[in-house]
C-alpha cells in the first residue's frame, strides 16, 4: 500500500508541472508570434522608407535640373524674357546712381521660330505666340521702367 498514497500525493504536483510547462509554451508561442508580426511590420516600414528616399532623391534631381542656370535661361527665353540692361539705382535722397538702359529684344532666330512647331500641344503654343506681341509695346513699359522715374531694368 505504500505505492497508493505516494502516487496520490504526486498527481497534483505532476498536473501542476504539466500545466506550468503548457502555459509557458503557449506564452512563448504568443510572444514569438507578436515578435514576428512586429518584424514584418518593421520590414514593411523599412521598404517604404527606402521607396520614399528614392522618390525624394529623384525629386531633388528634378529641382536641381530646373534650377541650373542654363535651364533657367532656356525657360526664360521660351517665355519671351530677355537679359536686362545695366541697372540704375535710386538713392534715399532721390538721386539716380548709374545710367539706366532698356533691355534690347533679341532678333528672332530660325531655331526660335521652329520651337513652337515642335510642341504637340496647341495650348502650349499660345503663350509663346503672345510673347512677341508683348514686345510690340514701347520698350520702357515692357521692362518696367518709365521715362520719368528710372528703376532697375529687367522688372
C-alpha positions, 0 to 999 in steps of 0.5 A: 500500500505504500505505492497508493498514497505516494502516487496520490500525493504526486498527481497534483504536483505532476498536473501542476508541472504539466500545466506550468510547462503548457502555459509557458509554451503557449506564452512563448508561442504568443510572444514569438508570434507578436515578435514576428508580426512586429518584424514584418511590420518593421520590414514593411516600414523599412521598404517604404522608407527606402521607396520614399528616399528614392522618390525624394532623391529623384525629386531633388534631381528634378529641382536641381535640373530646373534650377541650373542656370542654363535651364533657367535661361532656356525657360526664360527665353521660351517665355519671351524674357530677355537679359536686362540692361545695366541697372540704375539705382535710386538713392534715399535722397532721390538721386539716380546712381548709374545710367539706366538702359532698356533691355534690347529684344533679341532678333528672332532666330530660325531655331526660335521660330521652329520651337513652337512647331515642335510642341504637340500641344496647341495650348502650349503654343499660345503663350509663346505666340503672345510673347512677341506681341508683348514686345510690340509695346514701347520698350520702357513699359515692357521692362518696367521702367518709365521715362520719368522715374528710372528703376532697375531694368529687367522688372 
